[in-house]
Amino acid sequence: MLMRVLSAVIIGIAGLVFGMLGTVVHSATIGPARLPWGIVVALVALACLLTGIRLLNDGRLYTACAALGALVAIGVLSQQSFGGSVLITNGAVGWTWMGGALVIALVTVVWPRSLARTRGPRTPASSTRAS
């Protein structure tokens, strides 16, 4: 039980770190056309983290802890600081980051188990016939 709680806390911290890094990077652009590569990298990284955790564990606990950590980081960092600056602006990229992270979190946590894990080991049909 202690290992399960400790693992959930560590995975929650990993989600917190991914949420913080994604928030810092989400508004990065490249080139004169200002292509928003940061939002793509941030959403893909969060999706990979949550999907990987979901695929490696049978339950939803660890995925929910990582998703909660990421969403808490995004929520806290979206607030205006004492100096008046914000990391997540009230624009398309900011709303895409917040909404995309929420959708990714919900989909990965709610997604059903894979069929390979729910089925038992398959036996060949020839071994079940009587000779």
C-alpha positions in Angstrom: 0.0 0.0 0.0 2.8 2.4 0.9 4.6 1.7 -2.5 1.3 2.4 -4.3 0.9 5.7 -2.6 4.5 6.7 -3.1 4.3 5.7 -6.8 1.1 7.8 -7.2 2.8 10.8 -5.6 6.0 10.5 -7.8 3.9 10.1 -10.9 1.8 13.1 -9.9 5.0 15.1 -9.6 6.0 13.9 -13.1 2.7 15.2 -14.4 3.3 18.5 -12.5 6.7 18.9 -14.2 5.2 18.1 -17.6 2.4 20.7 -17.0 5.0 23.3 -16.0 7.3 22.7 -18.9 4.4 22.6 -21.4 3.1 25.9 -20.0 6.5 27.5 -20.4 7.0 26.1 -24.0 3.5 26.2 -25.4 3.7 29.7 -26.9 7.1 29.2 -28.6 7.2 30.0 -32.3 9.7 29.6 -35.1 10.6 31.5 -38.3 9.2 34.7 -39.7 5.8 33.0 -40.2 5.7 32.4 -36.4 4.7 28.8 -36.7 3.6 27.6 -33.2 5.8 24.6 -32.6 5.6 24.9 -28.8 2.0 24.0 -28.6 2.5 20.9 -30.7 5.4 19.7 -28.7 3.7 20.4 -25.3 0.5 18.6 -26.3 2.3 15.6 -27.8 4.6 15.3 -24.8 1.7 15.4 -22.4 -0.2 12.8 -24.5 2.8 10.5 -24.6 3.3 10.7 -20.8 -0.3 10.0 -20.0 -0.8 7.3 -22.6 2.4 5.6 -21.6 1.4 5.5 -17.9 -2.1 4.2 -18.9 -0.6 1.5 -21.1 1.9 0.3 -18.4 -0.7 0.0 -15.6 -3.9 -1.9 -15.3 -5.8 0.7 -13.3 -6.5 4.4 -13.8 -5.0 5.7 -10.6 -1.5 6.6 -11.8 -2.8 8.1 -15.0 -5.3 10.2 -13.0 -2.5 11.3 -10.7 -0.3 12.4 -13.6 -3.2 14.2 -15.3 -4.2 15.9 -12.1 -0.6 17.1 -11.6 -0.4 18.5 -15.1 -3.8 20.2 -14.8 -2.9 21.7 -11.4 0.4 23.1 -12.9 -1.5 24.6 -15.8 -4.2 26.1 -13.6 -1.7 27.7 -11.2 0.6 29.0 -14.0 -2.4 30.5 -15.8 -3.0 33.0 -13.0 -1.6 36.5 -13.2 1.5 37.0 -11.2 2.1 39.8 -8.6 3.9 41.8 -11.3 1.0 41.4 -13.7 2.6 39.0 -16.2 0.9 35.8 -17.4 2.4 32.7 -18.9 -0.8 31.6 -20.6 -2.3 34.4 -22.6 -6.0 34.9 -23.5 -5.6 33.8 -27.1 -5.9 30.9 -29.4 -2.7 29.2 -28.3 -3.4 29.6 -24.6 -6.9 28.2 -24.9 -5.6 25.4 -27.1 -3.1 24.5 -24.4 -5.6 24.5 -21.6 -8.4 22.8 -23.5 -6.1 20.3 -25.3 -4.5 19.3 -22.0 -7.9 18.8 -20.4 -9.1 16.7 -23.4 -6.0 14.6 -23.4 -6.3 14.0 -19.6 -9.9 13.0 -19.9 -9.4 10.7 -22.8 -6.5 8.9 -21.3 -8.1 8.4 -17.9 -11.5 7.3 -19.2 -10.2 5.1 -22.1 -11.2 1.5 -21.5 -8.7 -1.3 -21.0 -7.1 -2.8 -24.0 -8.6 -6.0 -25.3 -5.3 -7.9 -25.0 -5.3 -7.5 -21.3 -8.9 -8.3 -20.6 -8.8 -11.5 -22.6 -7.1 -14.5 -21.1 -4.3 -16.4 -22.9 -5.6 -18.0 -26.1 -5.3 -21.7 -26.7 -5.0 -23.2 -30.1 -8.2 -24.8 -31.4 -6.4 -28.0 -32.2 -5.4 -28.6 -28.6 -9.0 -28.5 -27.4 -10.2 -31.3 -29.7 -10.2 -34.8 -28.5 -8.1 -37.2 -30.6 
